[in-house]
């Protein structure tokens, strides 16, 4: 059995964030302003307008690198304190 990966469990837990554009809800953890971990589920993927467009576009299915609307929502949540930034030494 492979060892469990605990990198995301040492510190702040993942927090739910709903996209300001489509409302898809994901779990988020900010290690720093530059580093974000996002956990998607199937419901969030189905609701994400950027993911839906990527699935039907010319790129390979599932080629969504990032959702810009969700990224903006997460940045705003980090800046207003809704999502804790673990390395907040450089946050202010």
N, C-alpha and C positions, 0 to 999 in steps of 0.2 A: 504494500500500500504506500502511495506517495505521501510524503509529509505534507501537512496542512500549511498553506501559505497564510501567515498571520500579519503580513505587512500592513494591511488596512485596519487591523484591530488594535494597534498600539497607539492609543491617543484618542482623538475625537471619533465618535461613531459617525457613520454615514447618515446624512439628513435628507429627508424628502424635499424635493424642489419641483415645482410645477412650472413648465415653460410659459413665459408671458405671451407667446404667440398662439400656441395650439393647446396648451393645458396639459400636455403629456407629463406624467409624474415619474421622476427618476430618483435614485439615491445618489447623493453627492458627498464627497469629502475633499476639502481643500488642504493640501499639505503646505502650500504657499500660494501667493497670488499667481504664480506662473504654473503651478502643478495642480491639476484637478483629476480626481477619480470619479467616474460616472458609471453607475450600474443601471443598465437598461433592462426592462422586462418586455415580454411580447406585447402587452397592452400599450406601453409607451411607444414602442417601435411602430405599431399600427397607427397610433394617433399623431405621430410626428409628421408634419407636412413636408419637411425637408427629406426625411427618410423615404416617405412615399414617393416623392419626386425622383429621388435617386434610384429607387427600385424600378421605375418605369422609364427612366432616361436612357441615354446611349451608353453610359458606363455599365460595367458589370453589375449584376444584381447584388444589392447589399453593399455597394461601394461607398456608402456614406462615411466620410472621414470624420466629420463633426457637424453638429447642428448649430449654425450661427445664432439663431434666435435663443436656443437654450443656453449657449455660451454667454450671451449678453445677460440673460436672466441670472445665471450663476454668478457672474462678475458683480452684478448689482446686489445680489444677496450677500456676497462676501464683503462688499464695501459698506453695506448698511448693518452688518452684524448678524443677519439671519442665519448665515452659514459661517461657522467658525473657521478662521484661517490659522492652522497650527503654528506656522512660522510667521506670526503677526508682528515680529520685530521690524519687518520692512513694510508692513501694511499701511502705516500712517504717514 
